[in-house]
Amino acid sequence: IELSDLDEYDMEALQSGGFQVLPKRDLAGRNVLFGRYTAMKYREIKNMLRALWYIWMSMLEDEVNQVKGVVAIGYELFRVPL
C-alpha cells in the first residue's frame, strides 16, 4: 500500500494524529506505535482502518522492524468507540 492509495477521507484520518510512530525506538530497538482511538478523526471506520493499515505497512518496510518487531501502545481514558 502506498500513500497514493489513500483517498481524501483516509488521508484525513491519517493526518488526525490518532496513531503516531514515536520518534525513538524502545530499549530493545523496536519502533513504537502509539494510538488514541478517540483522538483520531475519521468519517467511517474503514477510513481509520485504511490509515492504520498504511502506518503498519510503512513500519514493516524497515528491515529492523521485520526482525525485532514493533510495539503498539493504546491509551484511552474512557470507552473506545469501536
N, C-alpha and C positions, 0 to 999 in steps of 0.2 A: 504494500500500500504506500502511496506517495501523497504528499500534501495536495497535489493537484487532483487527487481522487475525492477529496472532501468538498462537499457543497457549501453554500453560504451559511446554512444553519449548523453544519458540522464545525465549520471554522469559528462560528460564534461560540459554540460550546468549548472548543479548544482554547480560544483566547480568553475565556472567562476566568481561567486560572484555578479552577476547582481541583485539577490534578497538575502537579508540577514535579519534575525531576530535580531533586536538590542539587546544588552546585558542587557539593563534595561527596565523596564516597564514604561508606561506613568504615569501621576499623578493619573489617575483613576485605575491603577493597570493592565492595558491591555498590552499584548505584541504588539510590533510594527514591522511590516514587511516593510522594506524599499526596493524599487526597482528602478533600472535604466535599462530599456529595452535595451538601446544602449550599456550598459556595459556588457550585457550578451552575451556570445558566444555560438552559437548553430548551428548545421548543418541544421536542419529542424525545422519548427515551432513546430512540435509535440514534439521534444526533450525539448524545452523550456517549453512547457505546462506540460509535464510529471514531469519535475523538480519542477515547481511551484506547481503542484498538490501535490507532495511529501512534500514540505515545509508546505503547508496549512494543510495537514492531520497530519503531525508531530506536528504542533502547536495545533491542536484540541485534541490531546491526553491529554493535560493538562486540568484538571477539571476547573481551574480558567478561562482559555480561553473559556471554554464551557459556563460558567456563565456570565462573564463580556464581552466576545467578544474580538476581536483583531482590531488593526488599521493598515491599509495599506496606505503607502505613496509612491507615484511615483514622481520621479524628472527627468525632461528632459529639455535640452536647445533648442533642435530642434525637428523636426518631428519624431514621434515614428514609427519605420519601421515595423508595423504590417499590 
